[in-house]
């Protein structure tokens, strides 16, 4: 079993951090879309009243 270097550990942390940021952005975009769709659904529902 070979040892992992300090630089490799740092690289893995950076990569993981970047992936977390990307995931967070996707969640924010999904949240924004859901809110937008909810507002549209509310608007359409009110039109039928």
C-alpha positions in Angstrom: 0.0 0.0 0.0 1.5 3.3 -1.0 1.3 6.4 1.1 -0.6 9.5 -0.2 1.4 12.7 -0.4 0.4 16.0 1.2 -0.1 17.5 -2.2 -2.4 14.7 -3.2 -4.5 15.3 0.0 -4.7 19.0 -0.7 -5.7 18.2 -4.3 -8.5 15.9 -3.1 -9.7 18.6 -0.7 -9.8 21.2 -3.4 -11.6 18.9 -5.8 -14.1 18.0 -3.1 -14.6 21.6 -2.3 -15.2 22.4 -5.9 -17.8 19.6 -6.2 -19.6 20.9 -3.1 -19.8 24.4 -4.7 -21.1 22.9 -7.9 -23.7 20.9 -6.0 -24.7 23.9 -4.0 -25.2 25.9 -7.2 -27.4 23.1 -8.7 -29.5 23.1 -5.5 -29.9 26.8 -5.6 -31.0 26.7 -9.2 -33.4 23.9 -8.5 -34.8 25.9 -5.6 -35.2 28.9 -7.7 -37.0 26.9 -10.4 -39.3 25.3 -7.9 -40.2 28.7 -6.4 -40.9 30.1 -9.9 -43.1 27.1 -10.8 -45.0 27.5 -7.5 -45.6 31.1 -8.2 -46.9 30.3 -11.6 -49.1 27.5 -10.3 -50.5 30.0 -7.7 -51.2 32.5 -10.4 -53.0 30.0 -12.6 -55.0 28.8 -9.6 -56.1 32.3 -8.8 -57.2 32.9 -12.4 -59.6 29.9 -12.0 -61.3 31.4 -8.9 
